[in-house]
Amino acid sequence: MVALAVKIKQLPSANKDTVDFDNVVIPTQKQDAKMSYKHELGYHPSIAFIGRLPIHIECHNGNTPARYQQFETLPRCFDNLDKNGVKIDYFRADSASCQAEVLEMVEKRGKYFVATFR
């Protein structure tokens, strides 16, 4: 997704952008869907955006907490951005990302962490 967005000039690689990261429950009646914390069957993907462009999506079943595998997911997202020459300064996420190992990893990559709480 990132390579295509850079190629068609939807995502300028020279900018220093903000990555917004969150998890969302997608309700579905598919056979492999699991019960989510919202008490409905669904999937629970991790999604990263720059502006309105989705740049990274990893799907999880509905029966996973928002903090599930963020430490493993985020390096794949950041590596893909680096590989395509997209520079980011800020990583914005909600309280599910406030895990010591995630904060340390984001800091080591030279990114500022901006927490959003609802």
SVG drawing of the C-alpha trace seen along z (x, -y; Angstrom):
<svg xmlns="http://www.w3.org/2000/svg" viewBox="-23 -17 40 38">
<polyline fill="none" stroke="black" stroke-width="0.4" points="0.0,0.0 2.8,-2.4 4.8,-1.8 1.7,-2.4 0.7,-5.5 4.2,-6.9 4.2,-5.9 0.9,-7.7 2.0,-10.7 -0.7,-10.3 1.9,-10.0 4.9,-12.3 8.0,-10.6 9.7,-13.9 7.2,-14.9 7.6,-14.2 4.3,-12.8 2.2,-11.5 1.2,-7.9 -2.2,-7.3 -2.5,-3.7 -5.6,-2.1 -7.6,1.1 -11.2,1.3 -13.8,4.1 -15.3,5.0 -18.6,6.9 -19.1,9.9 -20.9,13.2 -18.0,15.0 -17.3,18.6 -14.0,17.8 -15.1,14.6 -14.7,14.5 -16.7,12.7 -15.2,9.2 -15.1,7.1 -18.1,5.3 -20.1,8.6 -20.4,9.2 -18.7,11.5 -16.0,9.9 -12.4,9.2 -10.2,6.8 -7.5,5.4 -4.7,3.1 -4.7,0.2 -2.2,-2.6 -3.0,-5.8 -1.1,-8.8 -3.8,-11.4 -6.7,-9.5 -4.5,-6.9 -4.3,-3.5 -0.6,-2.4 -0.7,0.8 -3.3,3.3 -2.9,6.5 -6.1,8.5 -6.7,10.3 -9.8,12.2 -12.3,10.4 -11.2,12.1 -8.0,10.1 -7.4,7.1 -6.4,3.8 -2.8,4.1 -2.4,7.6 0.9,8.0 1.6,4.2 5.3,4.7 5.5,7.2 3.2,5.2 4.7,1.7 8.2,2.6 6.7,4.2 4.8,0.9 7.8,-1.3 10.1,0.9 7.8,0.7 7.7,-3.1 11.5,-3.3 11.8,-1.0 9.7,-3.3 11.4,-6.5 8.5,-7.8 9.7,-9.8 7.5,-10.2 8.1,-12.2 5.0,-11.4 3.3,-8.2 -0.2,-8.8 -2.1,-6.1 -4.5,-5.5 -3.9,-4.0 -3.6,-0.5 -0.2,-1.4 1.0,-2.7 3.1,0.4 6.7,0.0 8.1,2.1 6.1,0.2 7.1,-3.2 10.8,-2.1 10.6,-0.8 9.0,-4.0 11.5,-6.1 14.5,-4.1 13.2,-4.7 13.3,-8.4 9.6,-8.9 7.6,-11.1 4.7,-9.3 1.5,-11.2 -1.2,-9.5 -4.8,-10.1 -7.3,-9.2 -11.0,-9.1"/>
</svg>
